[in-house]
Amino acid sequence: MLLGCIGDDFTGSSDLANTLAKQDMRVTQYCGIPDRPSAAEVEAGVVALKSRSIPAEQAIEESLKALQWLQQQGCTQFLFKYCSTFDSTPEGNIGPVAAALAEALDARKVLVCPVFPGAGRSLFQGHLFVNDRLLNESGMENHPLNPMVDADIRRWLALQTDMPVGHVGFDAVRGGRGPIADALEKADAQGARLIVIDAVSDDDLMEIGVAAADLPLLTGGSGIGMGLPENFRRRGLLSGAGGGWRGVAGPCVVLSGSCSGATRSQVARHKQAGLPAFEIEADAVIAGSLDPRELAGWALSQPAMPLIYSSADPKAVRAAQEHHGASRVAHAIESLFANIATELVAKDMGRLVVAGGETSGAVVEALAISELEVGPEIAPGAPALRTELPNGRPLAITLKSGNFGGPDFFAEAAAILGAT
């Protein structure tokens, strides 16, 4: 294994795995820290954790354990992957985990680059944009767990860690790999250790990747991984043998726990098409009036692709959180989705579309999925994935970040997950 990656959620990890696989690396996504060595042919390993919204101390502990396992597999460079909207609070977890990994690797010039142009995320003058809106005006200020109320990533990161924060501006990035390397040296000489770097295009990320060829640690969205495979290819270290893809037949069910604007548009399109949909309301979940076995039975009895969703309007989410408590609502809904997924796979469901990072993590853990084969891209940041379940049955699945995909994502995913 050459490149070792640590993701702070399951959807973001599959996003990164997709980015690396598109550059012809042999990639495996691990769900949690593996308890055995990787296969010899794996060139990039992505250890997916569910650490985005847990206490910072716990996130650090899990991330360091993942780092240790990746070091044991022979990795020479490491990447800490988080959301391209920098989902975090002033307490963390991005800054504390990045600083802990930097200390463990004795790394300097640690890049901080939550950029993914394919999904409309760009960084200019230290400020993060979602398409043409500043992050704190994009809807992310209403996130139920990690409301992003400041677009200045330098300032937000500095709230989370005492490790000095620097910046490489767009003028240097526009100059390409040479000026980028010079700017990194200058920031390092000034004492900065975590260095926020501007980027607005894939070309910028490719040049940053070249400049970062010898850096032990990078952090960012999946875009920062775009330019890294070429460094290994130039050294003759990549096999060039990509994996195949085998879809899975059988019913396809959509589980959506995301409240993002993109996912709510996808839910609306699904319903407009007259496809079956069942809405989960927080009050009913807290009251315990929803039976996961009955919901799974309802889904599998439908003649067309069914959707079970809790993708409410942000105002409704806030009202439920104020009434019942944010953590209680989140835990209850995640547990319900996890139990529904368990019932579905027990009844030979072949394809599963999951929307939302926390929901995806809960589902993957409930199904005891340990490894995922990375397949074709469904939408930027959302690949098709295949696994063998503990009962020996195959499952084709996609784990979609809430903000990703177009209005027809659910239908597009179902088609690709079943293709061969």
N, C-alpha and C positions, 0 to 999 in steps of 0.2 A: 504494500500500500504506500502511495506517495503523498497524497493530500488527505489530511485528517480534518473533518468538519464537525462542529458541534452546533446543533440547531436548538433554539429555545422553544420551539413547538413543532408539531408534526406536519402541518401544512407548509410552513416555511422551509422545513427540511426537504420536503419533496420538491418544492420550488427550486431550491439549490441543486438537488440531485438532477432535476430536469436541465438546468443550465449547464452543468458539467457534462451530462450525457450528450447534449447537443453538440458539444465540442469533442465528441468521440472518446471521452474517458469511460472506462468500465466502472460503473458506480453501483454501490449497494447502499440502501438506506436501512439503518438499524433502528428499531423502535425500543429505545432504552439502551442501557449499557450492556453489550453482549457479554455472555459468560464463557465464550470460547473464541479461538482465533478466527480471523477472517479467512475466506477462501483465497488461494494464492493469486487468482487472476484479478482480484479487485484492485483498482488503481486509485479510486477515491472512495472513502468511507464517510457516510454522513450519519452521525449518531444523533437521533432525534430525541430530545428531552421534552418534558412538559414543565418547563421552568420559567416561563415568561412572567407569570403572575403569582408565584409562590414567594415566601419570605426570601430576602436576598441571601441570607446565610445558607439556606438550603440550596438555592440556585448555584451558589459558588461551590458548595460541596459536590453536587452532582456533576457540574461542569468539569471540575478538576478530576473526578473519577473517569469521566469520558476522555479527557485529555490523556490520562495515564494509559488507558486501554489503546488509544490511537498511537501513542508513542511506542507501545509494545508491538504494534503491527508494522513499525518501521517508518512511519510518516516523517517527512522532512519539512513540511510546512503545514500550518494549521489555520483554520478559518472559523471564527465565531459568527454564526448566522443569526440575525434577528430580523424583525419585520422592516420592510422598506418604508413604513411610516413611523419607525423608531418607537414602537409601542412600549411605553415605560412610564413610571411615575418619578417624581423628584427623588425618591429613595432608591430607585433602580428598576429593573435588575441589570440593564445593559452596562452601565458604568462599573458597578461592583464586580460583575463577572469578567468584563474585559480587563480590568485592573488585576484581578486574581490570576487570570491566564497569563498576562504579561509578566507578572512576578514569577510565576512557575517556570516560564520559558526564558526568563531574563531578557525579555524582548524590549527593544526600543523601536521608535518610529512605527508605532502600531496604528495602522490606518483605521479610520472610522468613516464608512461610506455607505449610508443607507439609500442607495440609488438603484433604481430599476426602470430605465426609460421605457421598456416595453409595456409597463403598467402605469406610465405617466409620472414616475417618481424621479425628481431631479433635485440637485443641490447646487445653489448658486449663492456666493458670498456667505456661505455658512448656513443659509436658510433652506429648509426642505419644502419643496413644492409637490402638490398632487395635481397633475396636469397644470392648469394655469392659476391654481389657488395656493396660497400659503397653507402649510399643514394645519394650522390652527383655524383656518377658515374653510376646510375641506369636508367637514363632517366628523373628522377625527376628534374634534373637541368634545363630541358627544359620546365617545366610546365609553361603554359601561364600566370597564375595568381600568383602562389606561387612557383617560382623556388627555389629548395632546393640545395644550393651550399655549404653546410657544413653538414657533417654527425655527428659532435659532438653535441649531443642534449643539453648537459650542456652549451656549449658555445652559441648555437643558442637561447636557452631559456633565458640566462642571458642578451642577447641583448634586450629582450622584456619586462623585468620587473626589478624593483629594489628589489624585494623580493629575499632573499638569496637562492641560488641554491646549493644543495648537491648531493651526489652520493652514491649509494650502489652497490658495484662491484659484479662480478660474483662469486668470492670466497665465499662471504656470502650467495648469492642466492643458490649456489650449496649445502651449508650446510643445507638448509631447513628452516622451519618456525622459529626455535629458533634463529639461527644466523641472519636471516633476521630481526627479531624483535630487536635483540641486535644492529645491524647495524643502524637501524632506530633511536633507542634511542641515539646512539652515534652522528649521523648526527644532530639530534635535539639539543643535548647538545652543539654542535659546532655552533649553530645558523642557520643552514639550515632549510628552511621551505618548499620549493618545492624540492623534492628529486627524482632525476632520478635513476631508478633501472634497472639493467641488467636483461635480460631473453632471453633464446634461445629455450625453449621448452614449451609445454603445462604443463609438470610436474612442471617447474619453476613457471608458472603462478598460478597453483593450490596451491603451497606452499606460494607464495606471498599473495594469497587470504586468506589463513588461518591467516597469520601474520597480515593482514589488517582488521581482523574481527571487531575490535572496532574503526577503524579510521572513522571519519565522512565524509571525502572527499578523493576520488581518482580521478586521471585523466589518460587518455590514450586511446589506441585503444580498439577495442572490446575484445581483449584477456584478458585485465585486469579484465573484468567482469566474466571470466570463473570460478574462484574459489569462487566467492561471494555467489551464491545460497546455497552451502553446509553449509555455516555458519548459514544461516536462517533455513536450514533443521535440523541441529543439535539441534537447539532450539525449534524444533517442530512447526515452524511457517509457513511451506509450506503445501499446501493442497495435493500436489501430483497428482492433477487432471489437466492434460494437455488438451488443447482445440482440437477440431476436425478440419478437413480441408475439404472444399467444393470448388472444382474448378468451373470455369465458362465456359460455351460453347460460341461459337461465334468466329468471326474472331480475329486473333492475329496480331498485328502490332508492329514493333520494331522502336523506336526513339533513335538515338545515337548521342549525342553531345560531347562525350569524344574524346580526341586526344591521349590517352595513348596507349602504345604499345600493351597491351592486347586487348583493344577494336578494334584497327585497325586490329589486327589478326582475331578477330571475324568477322569484316566487310569483310575482304578478304575471309574467309572461306564461308561466306554466299554467296558471289558473285561467288566463285568457284563452288558452288553447283548449280549454274544457277538460284538462287532465285531472285525475283525482288528487285531492289535497285535503289534508287534515291538519288543522291548526292546534298547536299546544299552547294553552294559556297558563301563565305562571300561577294564578290562583288555583287552578285545577291540579297542577303538579304538586304544589305545597299541600293541598288538601288530600293528596293520595288517591284521587278519584280516577286516575288514568292507569290502566293495566297494560304493561308492555306486551304481554302475550296477546291480548286482544288487538292492540294496535298493529302488531306484526301480522296477525291473521287478517286484519282488514287490508293491509298493504298487499299481501300476497293473493288476496281474492279479487283484486282489481284487474280489469282487462287491459289496462294501459299503465305506463310508468307512474306509480304513486309517489306522492310527496308528503312527508310528515315534517312540519316546520314550527319553529317558535320565533320566527324572524319578525318581531313586532316593531312598531314605530318607536324611536328612541324615547319619546315622551311616555309611552306605555311602559317601557322597560324601567324608566326612572321611577314611575309611580309604584310599580311592583317592588322595586328595590327599597323604596322608602317605607313601604308597608311591611314587607317581610324580612328585609335585610339583604344587601347585595350578594354576600357570599352564600347565604342560604338559598337564594333563588338560583344562582349560577350552579351550585352543587346539585340541587334537585333536578334541574333540567338536564345537566350533563349525565347524571346517573340514569335518568329515564331514557335518554338516547342510547346510552351504553347497553341498557337492558333490552331495548328494542332491537338493536343490532345483534345481540346474542341470540334472541329468539328468531330473527330472520335467517341467520346462517345455519341454525339448527334445522331449518325447513328447506335447505338446499337452494337458497338464494345465490345467484352467481355473480351479480354485479351490484356495487354499492357506491353511490355518490354522496359524499359528506361535505357540507359547507360549514366553515367556521373552525378556527384554530382550536379552541377549547373543546368543542364538540368532537373534532377529529381525534384529539388526544384521548378523550374518554372512550371513544369507540375502539381505537387501536388497542388500548390497554385491556378493555373488556374482552376483545377477541383474542388476546394473547398473541398478537402478531409480533414476531421478532425481526423479520427481514422482509424487505420489499424490493422486488425487481422493478427497475425503472423502464417504462415503455415510452410510447410516443406522446408528444405534447398535445393536450386538449386545448389549452389556452395558455398564453404567457404566464409562467409560474405554476401551472397546474398540469402535471403529467399523468398519464395512465400508469397504474401500479398493479403488480400481480404478486400474490403470495400463496403459499400453501398453508392452510389452517392446521392447527394441531390435530384435527380429526382427519387430515389427509386430503380434504377437498380444496380445489383451487378457488380463489376469490380475486376478481378484478375490482379494483377500488381506486377512487381518486379522492384526495384530501385537499379541498380548495380553501384557500384563505378567503375570508369574507369579501374582500374588496376586488377579487380577481374574476375574470371571465365576463363575456358579453351576456346580453339578455337570454340567449338560447343555450347557455352553457349546459344546463341539465340534459337536454336532448342530445347535444353534441357529445357529452361525456358518455351517455348510454351507448351511443353508436360505436365510439372508439373502444370502449371497454369490452364490447362484444366482438370486435373485429379480429381477424387473424392475418 
